[in-house]
Amino acid sequence: MEEFLRMEHVSKRFGDFYANKDINLTVYKGEVLTLLGENGAGKSTLMNVLIGLYQPTEGSIYLNGKKVRIDSPAQAVKLGIGMVHQHFMLVEAMTVFENIILGDRNTKGVFIDREARKKEILELSARYGLDVELDRPITEIAVGAQQRVEILKALYRGAELLVLDEPSAALTDIEVEGLFKIMRKLTE
């Protein structure tokens, strides 16, 4: 398999405390990895380094074999890294569609070609089995549907690497089964 991401000797220190020390991680295209560890083990800190919320104290990050510096979540998005946080980052006063296009890379000025954007989103939705109702308010959809919205948001922005922070924590058993089906489609 072809390497997509490599983190070499990554450390993150807060004062004298190491949240991560000398971490090496490689992710190959089409691979699903799980980071396991106790609360406070540094899993979220490592992912926050990967998505640019934190800067590593030491170490390097490589994408497709090229060394990169990820200064911000916006930079991570440009590099093809998307994250679905455990606590979703959705605007409750908006619809599913509005949440997905918020910050849309295709929007120029104040005008949005809603039909073109909806078509793109529906194509992504169908390709990956991410069934959502675009015109429903976020407050009216189940937690599993909100997670699908977050995944669609990341894919719509061009994510090639998708980080899911505790993806099954708030889901029912049936929603977890649906999530695993989605993950299989994504890796295909």
Secondary structure, DSSP 8 states (H G I E B T S, - for coil): --EEEEEEEEEEEETTEEEEEEEEEEEETT--------TTSSHHHHHHHHTTSS--SEEEEEETTEEE---SHHHHHHTTEEEE-SS----TTSBHHHHHHTT-TT-BTTB--HHHHHHHHHHHHHHHT----TTSBGGGS-HHHHHHHHHHHHHHTT-SEEEESSTTTT--HHHHHHHHHHHHHHH-
